[in-house]
Amino acid sequence: MKILRACRFIIAVSSICIIITIPFLFSFWNKNTVEFSIPEKFNSILTTSRGESDSIYRLGRTTIVFFGFTRCRGICPKILNELQNFLEEDHDCSIEVTFISIDPSDTESDLLRFEQIYNYQVRAFHGSIQTIQTMAEILRAPFYLPAPGNIEKAVINHTSRATILREDGRNAILLENPTAKRLHEEITKRNICYATVDEKPRTF
């Protein structure tokens, strides 16, 4: 009898703990997804793999932006594979992936090879570090570069965040550790494919 009561007590306490914990878990999940606005004076122009100046996003298309570097063997392939899996799904709107290199040693040839690896489903860009750092801060994906001269030997630190730019180029969603499943959920839940487009990409 005592054992039965003890079991009931443990089950009751466990149930209470679960009920209390669930809201915190949802809270933690929401903190990993942040919606924010893009400043009016946002420089969206960088250099493509073909040496042309172009905007990192196109109005009328949802753009997923990820900062990394071509020789990255950790976070970058993992995230980009998830993004590629996401692109291969059926969607009701046009979605692109933009990869921005934070490595000054990445050349346009490196970027082109990188695009080829992902079957040209990713648009790769580079530019001055000052411009890219400013862009990364605005898109809430900061990174750290080692001191000049040590970049080939040191580790480049960057986040596993992806920023979803909505079609109007004015609003964005920050996603921590994006997966194809989570991207699909965000695109669907927020009706991201139905923004109003009425202006061109902005530059300083």
DRENPA-3360 file (N, C-alpha, C; in nm, 2 decimals, always signed):
BEGIN
1 = MKILRACR = +0.08/-0.12/+0.00/+0.00/+0.00/+0.00/+0.09/+0.13/+0.00 ~ +0.19/+0.12/+0.08/+0.28/+0.24/+0.09/+0.35/+0.26/-0.04 ~ +0.39/+0.15/-0.11/+0.46/+0.16/-0.24/+0.36/+0.22/-0.34 ~ +0.23/+0.18/-0.34/+0.14/+0.24/-0.43/+0.12/+0.39/-0.41 ~ +0.11/+0.43/-0.28/+0.10/+0.57/-0.25/+0.23/+0.65/-0.30 ~ +0.34/+0.59/-0.28/+0.47/+0.65/-0.32/+0.47/+0.67/-0.47 ~ +0.42/+0.56/-0.54/+0.42/+0.57/-0.69/+0.33/+0.68/-0.74 ~ +0.21/+0.69/-0.67/+0.11/+0.79/-0.71/+0.17/+0.93/-0.68;
9 = FIIAVSSI = +0.24/+0.94/-0.57/+0.31/+1.07/-0.54/+0.41/+1.11/-0.64 ~ +0.49/+1.02/-0.68/+0.60/+1.04/-0.78/+0.53/+1.09/-0.91 ~ +0.43/+1.01/-0.95/+0.36/+1.05/-1.08/+0.30/+1.19/-1.07 ~ +0.24/+1.22/-0.96/+0.18/+1.35/-0.94/+0.28/+1.46/-0.95 ~ +0.39/+1.44/-0.88/+0.50/+1.54/-0.88/+0.56/+1.56/-1.02 ~ +0.58/+1.44/-1.09/+0.63/+1.44/-1.23/+0.54/+1.52/-1.32 ~ +0.41/+1.50/-1.31/+0.31/+1.57/-1.39/+0.32/+1.72/-1.37 ~ +0.33/+1.76/-1.24/+0.34/+1.90/-1.21/+0.47/+1.96/-1.27;
17 = CIIITIPF = +0.58/+1.89/-1.26/+0.70/+1.94/-1.32/+0.69/+1.96/-1.47 ~ +0.63/+1.86/-1.53/+0.61/+1.87/-1.68/+0.53/+1.99/-1.72 ~ +0.42/+2.01/-1.64/+0.33/+2.13/-1.67/+0.40/+2.26/-1.65 ~ +0.49/+2.27/-1.55/+0.56/+2.39/-1.52/+0.67/+2.41/-1.63 ~ +0.73/+2.30/-1.67/+0.84/+2.31/-1.76/+0.80/+2.35/-1.91 ~ +0.69/+2.30/-1.95/+0.65/+2.33/-2.09/+0.65/+2.47/-2.13 ~ +0.59/+2.57/-2.05/+0.60/+2.71/-2.09/+0.74/+2.76/-2.11 ~ +0.83/+2.71/-2.02/+0.97/+2.76/-2.04/+1.03/+2.70/-2.16;
25 = LFSFWNKN = +0.99/+2.58/-2.20/+1.05/+2.53/-2.33/+1.00/+2.61/-2.45 ~ +0.87/+2.64/-2.44/+0.82/+2.73/-2.55/+0.88/+2.86/-2.55 ~ +0.91/+2.92/-2.44/+0.97/+3.05/-2.42/+1.11/+3.04/-2.48 ~ +1.19/+2.93/-2.45/+1.32/+2.91/-2.51/+1.32/+2.90/-2.66 ~ +1.22/+2.83/-2.71/+1.20/+2.82/-2.86/+1.18/+2.95/-2.92 ~ +1.09/+3.03/-2.86/+1.06/+3.16/-2.92/+1.18/+3.26/-2.92 ~ +1.26/+3.25/-2.82/+1.38/+3.33/-2.81/+1.48/+3.30/-2.93 ~ +1.47/+3.18/-2.98/+1.55/+3.15/-3.09/+1.50/+3.19/-3.23;
33 = TVEFSIPE = +1.38/+3.25/-3.23/+1.32/+3.31/-3.35/+1.28/+3.45/-3.32 ~ +1.35/+3.55/-3.38/+1.32/+3.69/-3.35/+1.28/+3.76/-3.48 ~ +1.18/+3.84/-3.47/+1.13/+3.92/-3.58/+1.18/+4.06/-3.56 ~ +1.23/+4.13/-3.67/+1.28/+4.26/-3.65/+1.27/+4.34/-3.79 ~ +1.29/+4.47/-3.78/+1.28/+4.55/-3.90/+1.42/+4.59/-3.95 ~ +1.43/+4.61/-4.08/+1.55/+4.65/-4.15/+1.55/+4.80/-4.16 ~ +1.67/+4.86/-4.12/+1.67/+5.01/-4.13/+1.65/+5.06/-4.28 ~ +1.60/+5.18/-4.29/+1.57/+5.24/-4.42/+1.70/+5.24/-4.50;
41 = KFNSILTT = +1.81/+5.29/-4.44/+1.94/+5.30/-4.51/+2.02/+5.17/-4.49 ~ +1.98/+5.07/-4.56/+2.05/+4.94/-4.55/+2.12/+4.92/-4.68 ~ +2.26/+4.91/-4.68/+2.33/+4.88/-4.80/+2.33/+4.73/-4.83 ~ +2.25/+4.69/-4.93/+2.24/+4.55/-4.97/+2.32/+4.51/-5.08 ~ +2.42/+4.60/-5.12/+2.50/+4.57/-5.24/+2.63/+4.51/-5.21 ~ +2.66/+4.39/-5.26/+2.80/+4.33/-5.25/+2.84/+4.28/-5.39 ~ +2.95/+4.20/-5.39/+3.00/+4.15/-5.52/+2.97/+4.01/-5.54 ~ +2.92/+3.97/-5.65/+2.88/+3.83/-5.68/+3.01/+3.75/-5.72;
49 = SRGESDSI = +2.98/+3.62/-5.74/+3.09/+3.53/-5.78/+3.14/+3.56/-5.92 ~ +3.07/+3.64/-5.99/+3.11/+3.68/-6.13/+3.17/+3.82/-6.13 ~ +3.19/+3.88/-6.02/+3.25/+4.01/-6.01/+3.16/+4.12/-6.04 ~ +3.03/+4.10/-6.03/+2.93/+4.20/-6.05/+2.87/+4.25/-5.92 ~ +2.84/+4.38/-5.92/+2.77/+4.44/-5.80/+2.62/+4.41/-5.81 ~ +2.57/+4.35/-5.70/+2.43/+4.32/-5.70/+2.38/+4.32/-5.55 ~ +2.24/+4.32/-5.54/+2.18/+4.32/-5.41/+2.18/+4.18/-5.36 ~ +2.19/+4.16/-5.23/+2.19/+4.03/-5.17/+2.05/+3.97/-5.17;
57 = YRLGRTTI = +1.95/+4.05/-5.20/+1.81/+4.01/-5.20/+1.74/+4.07/-5.32 ~ +1.63/+4.01/-5.36/+1.55/+4.06/-5.47/+1.41/+4.08/-5.42 ~ +1.36/+4.20/-5.45/+1.22/+4.23/-5.41/+1.12/+4.13/-5.47 ~ +1.03/+4.08/-5.40/+0.93/+3.99/-5.45/+0.97/+3.84/-5.42 ~ +1.09/+3.82/-5.36/+1.13/+3.69/-5.33/+1.18/+3.68/-5.18 ~ +1.14/+3.58/-5.11/+1.19/+3.56/-4.98/+1.34/+3.51/-4.99 ~ +1.42/+3.58/-4.91/+1.57/+3.55/-4.92/+1.62/+3.50/-4.78 ~ +1.69/+3.39/-4.78/+1.75/+3.34/-4.65/+1.90/+3.37/-4.66;
65 = VFFGFTRC = +1.94/+3.45/-4.57/+2.08/+3.50/-4.57/+2.16/+3.42/-4.46 ~ +2.28/+3.37/-4.51/+2.37/+3.30/-4.41/+2.51/+3.35/-4.43 ~ +2.58/+3.39/-4.32/+2.72/+3.44/-4.33/+2.81/+3.32/-4.29 ~ +2.92/+3.30/-4.37/+3.01/+3.19/-4.35/+3.14/+3.21/-4.43 ~ +3.21/+3.10/-4.46/+3.32/+3.11/-4.55/+3.34/+2.98/-4.62 ~ +3.40/+2.98/-4.74/+3.40/+2.86/-4.83/+3.49/+2.75/-4.77 ~ +3.59/+2.78/-4.69/+3.67/+2.67/-4.64/+3.62/+2.62/-4.50 ~ +3.51/+2.67/-4.46/+3.45/+2.62/-4.33/+3.41/+2.47/-4.35;
73 = RGICPKIL = +3.44/+2.40/-4.25/+3.41/+2.25/-4.25/+3.31/+2.21/-4.14 ~ +3.26/+2.31/-4.06/+3.18/+2.28/-3.95/+3.04/+2.32/-3.97 ~ +3.00/+2.44/-3.92/+2.87/+2.49/-3.93/+2.82/+2.51/-4.07 ~ +2.90/+2.57/-4.15/+2.86/+2.61/-4.29/+2.79/+2.50/-4.37 ~ +2.87/+2.38/-4.39/+2.80/+2.28/-4.47/+2.68/+2.22/-4.40 ~ +2.67/+2.22/-4.27/+2.55/+2.17/-4.20/+2.43/+2.26/-4.23 ~ +2.45/+2.39/-4.21/+2.34/+2.48/-4.23/+2.30/+2.49/-4.38 ~ +2.40/+2.49/-4.47/+2.37/+2.50/-4.61/+2.30/+2.38/-4.66;
81 = NELQNFLE = +2.34/+2.26/-4.61/+2.27/+2.14/-4.65/+2.12/+2.14/-4.61 ~ +2.10/+2.20/-4.49/+1.96/+2.21/-4.44/+1.88/+2.31/-4.53 ~ +1.95/+2.42/-4.57/+1.88/+2.52/-4.66/+1.86/+2.46/-4.80 ~ +1.95/+2.38/-4.85/+1.93/+2.31/-4.97/+1.81/+2.21/-4.97 ~ +1.81/+2.14/-4.86/+1.69/+2.05/-4.84/+1.56/+2.12/-4.84 ~ +1.56/+2.24/-4.78/+1.44/+2.32/-4.77/+1.40/+2.37/-4.91 ~ +1.50/+2.41/-4.99/+1.47/+2.46/-5.13/+1.41/+2.36/-5.22 ~ +1.45/+2.23/-5.19/+1.40/+2.12/-5.27/+1.26/+2.08/-5.24;
89 = EDHDCSIE = +1.20/+2.14/-5.14/+1.06/+2.12/-5.11/+0.97/+2.21/-5.20 ~ +0.84/+2.18/-5.20/+0.75/+2.26/-5.28/+0.71/+2.38/-5.20 ~ +0.71/+2.50/-5.26/+0.67/+2.62/-5.19/+0.58/+2.70/-5.27 ~ +0.50/+2.79/-5.21/+0.40/+2.87/-5.28/+0.46/+3.00/-5.33 ~ +0.58/+3.02/-5.30/+0.65/+3.15/-5.34/+0.79/+3.12/-5.38 ~ +0.85/+3.23/-5.44/+0.99/+3.22/-5.48/+1.09/+3.24/-5.36 ~ +1.18/+3.15/-5.33/+1.27/+3.16/-5.22/+1.41/+3.14/-5.27 ~ +1.50/+3.22/-5.22/+1.64/+3.21/-5.25/+1.73/+3.20/-5.13;
97 = VTFISIDP = +1.85/+3.15/-5.15/+1.95/+3.15/-5.04/+2.07/+3.23/-5.08 ~ +2.11/+3.32/-4.99/+2.22/+3.41/-5.02/+2.33/+3.37/-4.91 ~ +2.45/+3.34/-4.96/+2.56/+3.31/-4.88/+2.66/+3.43/-4.89 ~ +2.70/+3.48/-4.78/+2.79/+3.60/-4.77/+2.92/+3.55/-4.70 ~ +3.03/+3.56/-4.78/+3.16/+3.52/-4.72/+3.21/+3.63/-4.63 ~ +3.26/+3.58/-4.51/+3.32/+3.68/-4.42/+3.47/+3.66/-4.41 ~ +3.52/+3.58/-4.51/+3.67/+3.55/-4.52/+3.73/+3.64/-4.63 ~ +3.81/+3.73/-4.59/+3.87/+3.82/-4.70/+3.95/+3.75/-4.80;
105 = SDTESDLL = +4.00/+3.62/-4.77/+4.08/+3.55/-4.86/+3.99/+3.47/-4.97 ~ +3.86/+3.47/-4.95/+3.77/+3.40/-5.04/+3.77/+3.48/-5.17 ~ +3.80/+3.42/-5.28/+3.80/+3.49/-5.41/+3.67/+3.46/-5.48 ~ +3.65/+3.53/-5.60/+3.53/+3.50/-5.68/+3.53/+3.36/-5.73 ~ +3.65/+3.31/-5.76/+3.66/+3.17/-5.81/+3.61/+3.07/-5.70 ~ +3.65/+3.10/-5.57/+3.61/+3.02/-5.46/+3.46/+3.03/-5.44 ~ +3.40/+3.14/-5.46/+3.26/+3.16/-5.45/+3.18/+3.08/-5.56 ~ +3.24/+3.09/-5.68/+3.18/+3.02/-5.79/+3.18/+2.87/-5.77;
113 = RFEQIYNY = +3.29/+2.81/-5.72/+3.30/+2.67/-5.69/+3.20/+2.63/-5.58 ~ +3.19/+2.72/-5.49/+3.09/+2.70/-5.38/+2.95/+2.69/-5.43 ~ +2.92/+2.78/-5.52/+2.78/+2.78/-5.58/+2.76/+2.65/-5.66 ~ +2.87/+2.60/-5.72/+2.86/+2.47/-5.80/+2.83/+2.36/-5.71 ~ +2.89/+2.36/-5.59/+2.87/+2.25/-5.49/+2.73/+2.23/-5.46 ~ +2.66/+2.35/-5.45/+2.52/+2.35/-5.41/+2.43/+2.37/-5.53 ~ +2.48/+2.32/-5.65/+2.40/+2.32/-5.77/+2.33/+2.46/-5.80 ~ +2.41/+2.56/-5.77/+2.36/+2.70/-5.80/+2.23/+2.73/-5.73;
121 = QVRAFHGS = +2.20/+2.66/-5.63/+2.08/+2.70/-5.55/+2.11/+2.81/-5.45 ~ +2.24/+2.84/-5.44/+2.29/+2.94/-5.34/+2.36/+3.05/-5.42 ~ +2.33/+3.17/-5.39/+2.40/+3.29/-5.45/+2.50/+3.33/-5.35 ~ +2.63/+3.33/-5.40/+2.74/+3.37/-5.31/+2.79/+3.51/-5.34 ~ +2.83/+3.58/-5.23/+2.87/+3.72/-5.23/+3.00/+3.74/-5.15 ~ +3.07/+3.84/-5.18/+3.18/+3.89/-5.09/+3.19/+4.04/-5.11 ~ +3.28/+4.10/-5.03/+3.30/+4.24/-5.04/+3.39/+4.29/-4.93 ~ +3.40/+4.42/-4.90/+3.49/+4.47/-4.80/+3.44/+4.42/-4.66;
129 = IQTIQTMA = +3.53/+4.39/-4.58/+3.50/+4.34/-4.44/+3.41/+4.44/-4.37 ~ +3.44/+4.57/-4.38/+3.37/+4.67/-4.31/+3.22/+4.67/-4.35 ~ +3.20/+4.66/-4.48/+3.06/+4.66/-4.53/+2.99/+4.53/-4.48 ~ +3.06/+4.42/-4.49/+2.99/+4.29/-4.45/+2.97/+4.29/-4.30 ~ +3.06/+4.34/-4.22/+3.04/+4.35/-4.07/+2.92/+4.43/-4.04 ~ +2.91/+4.55/-4.11/+2.79/+4.63/-4.08/+2.66/+4.56/-4.12 ~ +2.67/+4.49/-4.23/+2.55/+4.41/-4.28/+2.51/+4.30/-4.18 ~ +2.62/+4.23/-4.13/+2.59/+4.12/-4.04/+2.53/+4.17/-3.91;
137 = EILRAPFY = +2.58/+4.29/-3.86/+2.52/+4.34/-3.74/+2.38/+4.38/-3.76 ~ +2.34/+4.44/-3.87/+2.20/+4.48/-3.90/+2.12/+4.35/-3.91 ~ +2.17/+4.25/-3.97/+2.09/+4.12/-3.98/+2.11/+4.03/-3.86 ~ +2.18/+4.08/-3.76/+2.19/+4.01/-3.63/+2.26/+3.88/-3.64 ~ +2.37/+3.88/-3.72/+2.45/+3.76/-3.73/+2.60/+3.80/-3.73 ~ +2.64/+3.85/-3.61/+2.78/+3.90/-3.60/+2.89/+3.79/-3.61 ~ +3.01/+3.83/-3.64/+3.12/+3.73/-3.65/+3.25/+3.80/-3.61 ~ +3.35/+3.71/-3.58/+3.48/+3.76/-3.54/+3.59/+3.71/-3.63;
145 = LPAPGNIE = +3.67/+3.80/-3.67/+3.79/+3.76/-3.75/+3.92/+3.77/-3.67 ~ +4.01/+3.68/-3.69/+4.14/+3.69/-3.63/+4.22/+3.81/-3.68 ~ +4.32/+3.85/-3.62/+4.41/+3.96/-3.66/+4.46/+3.95/-3.80 ~ +4.48/+4.05/-3.87/+4.53/+4.04/-4.01/+4.66/+3.97/-4.01 ~ +4.67/+3.88/-4.11/+4.79/+3.80/-4.12/+4.78/+3.66/-4.06 ~ +4.68/+3.64/-3.98/+4.66/+3.51/-3.91/+4.54/+3.44/-3.96 ~ +4.47/+3.49/-4.05/+4.34/+3.44/-4.09/+4.35/+3.30/-4.15 ~ +4.46/+3.26/-4.21/+4.47/+3.13/-4.27/+4.49/+3.03/-4.16;
153 = KAVINHTS = +4.55/+3.06/-4.05/+4.58/+2.97/-3.94/+4.48/+2.97/-3.83 ~ +4.41/+3.08/-3.81/+4.32/+3.10/-3.69/+4.18/+3.06/-3.73 ~ +4.10/+3.04/-3.63/+3.96/+3.01/-3.65/+3.88/+3.13/-3.67 ~ +3.79/+3.13/-3.77/+3.69/+3.24/-3.79/+3.57/+3.20/-3.71 ~ +3.53/+3.29/-3.62/+3.41/+3.26/-3.54/+3.29/+3.33/-3.60 ~ +3.18/+3.25/-3.62/+3.06/+3.31/-3.67/+2.94/+3.23/-3.61 ~ +2.82/+3.28/-3.62/+2.71/+3.22/-3.56/+2.65/+3.11/-3.66 ~ +2.55/+3.04/-3.60/+2.48/+2.94/-3.68/+2.34/+3.00/-3.72;
161 = RATILRED = +2.33/+3.13/-3.72/+2.20/+3.20/-3.75/+2.18/+3.22/-3.90 ~ +2.05/+3.21/-3.93/+2.01/+3.25/-4.07/+1.91/+3.35/-4.06 ~ +1.91/+3.45/-4.14/+1.82/+3.56/-4.14/+1.72/+3.55/-4.26 ~ +1.59/+3.54/-4.24/+1.50/+3.54/-4.34/+1.45/+3.68/-4.38 ~ +1.49/+3.73/-4.50/+1.44/+3.86/-4.54/+1.31/+3.84/-4.62 ~ +1.21/+3.91/-4.57/+1.08/+3.90/-4.64/+1.08/+3.97/-4.77 ~ +0.98/+3.95/-4.86/+0.98/+4.00/-5.00/+0.99/+4.15/-5.01 ~ +0.94/+4.22/-4.90/+0.95/+4.36/-4.91/+1.08/+4.42/-4.88;
169 = GRNAILLE = +1.17/+4.34/-4.83/+1.31/+4.38/-4.79/+1.31/+4.47/-4.67 ~ +1.20/+4.48/-4.60/+1.19/+4.57/-4.49/+1.19/+4.50/-4.35 ~ +1.14/+4.37/-4.36/+1.12/+4.30/-4.24/+1.20/+4.17/-4.24 ~ +1.25/+4.12/-4.13/+1.33/+4.00/-4.13/+1.30/+3.91/-4.00 ~ +1.34/+3.79/-4.01/+1.32/+3.70/-3.90/+1.46/+3.63/-3.88 ~ +1.51/+3.63/-3.76/+1.63/+3.56/-3.72/+1.60/+3.43/-3.67 ~ +1.67/+3.33/-3.72/+1.65/+3.19/-3.68/+1.78/+3.13/-3.64 ~ +1.78/+3.07/-3.52/+1.90/+3.00/-3.46/+1.90/+2.86/-3.51;
177 = NPTAKRLH = +2.02/+2.81/-3.55/+2.03/+2.67/-3.59/+1.92/+2.62/-3.69 ~ +1.90/+2.69/-3.80/+1.79/+2.66/-3.89/+1.80/+2.51/-3.95 ~ +1.68/+2.45/-3.95/+1.67/+2.32/-4.02/+1.56/+2.34/-4.13 ~ +1.56/+2.24/-4.22/+1.46/+2.25/-4.33/+1.32/+2.25/-4.26 ~ +1.30/+2.17/-4.16/+1.17/+2.16/-4.10/+1.13/+2.30/-4.03 ~ +1.22/+2.36/-3.96/+1.19/+2.49/-3.89/+1.17/+2.60/-3.99 ~ +1.24/+2.60/-4.10/+1.22/+2.70/-4.20/+1.08/+2.69/-4.26 ~ +1.05/+2.56/-4.29/+0.91/+2.54/-4.35/+0.80/+2.59/-4.25;
185 = EEITKRNI = +0.82/+2.56/-4.12/+0.73/+2.61/-4.02/+0.72/+2.76/-4.01 ~ +0.83/+2.83/-4.02/+0.83/+2.97/-4.01/+0.77/+3.03/-4.13 ~ +0.80/+2.98/-4.25/+0.75/+3.03/-4.38/+0.60/+3.02/-4.38 ~ +0.55/+2.91/-4.33/+0.40/+2.88/-4.33/+0.33/+2.96/-4.22 ~ +0.39/+2.96/-4.10/+0.32/+3.02/-3.99/+0.31/+3.17/-4.00 ~ +0.41/+3.23/-4.06/+0.41/+3.38/-4.07/+0.36/+3.43/-4.20 ~ +0.31/+3.35/-4.29/+0.27/+3.39/-4.42/+0.37/+3.48/-4.49 ~ +0.49/+3.44/-4.49/+0.60/+3.52/-4.54/+0.59/+3.54/-4.69;
193 = CYATVDEK = +0.52/+3.46/-4.76/+0.52/+3.47/-4.90/+0.42/+3.57/-4.95 ~ +0.36/+3.65/-4.86/+0.26/+3.74/-4.90/+0.28/+3.89/-4.86 ~ +0.41/+3.93/-4.87/+0.44/+4.07/-4.83/+0.41/+4.16/-4.95 ~ +0.40/+4.29/-4.93/+0.37/+4.39/-5.03/+0.50/+4.44/-5.08 ~ +0.52/+4.44/-5.21/+0.65/+4.49/-5.27/+0.62/+4.62/-5.34 ~ +0.69/+4.73/-5.30/+0.67/+4.86/-5.37/+0.79/+4.94/-5.37 ~ +0.91/+4.88/-5.36/+1.03/+4.97/-5.37/+1.15/+4.88/-5.41 ~ +1.26/+4.95/-5.46/+1.38/+4.88/-5.50/+1.47/+4.85/-5.38;
201 = PRTF = +1.57/+4.76/-5.40/+1.67/+4.74/-5.29/+1.73/+4.87/-5.26 ~ +1.76/+4.89/-5.13/+1.81/+5.02/-5.08/+1.96/+5.01/-5.07 ~ +2.02/+5.13/-5.09/+2.17/+5.14/-5.07/+2.19/+5.28/-5.00 ~ +2.31/+5.29/-4.94/+2.34/+5.42/-4.88/+2.35/+5.53/-4.99;
% end
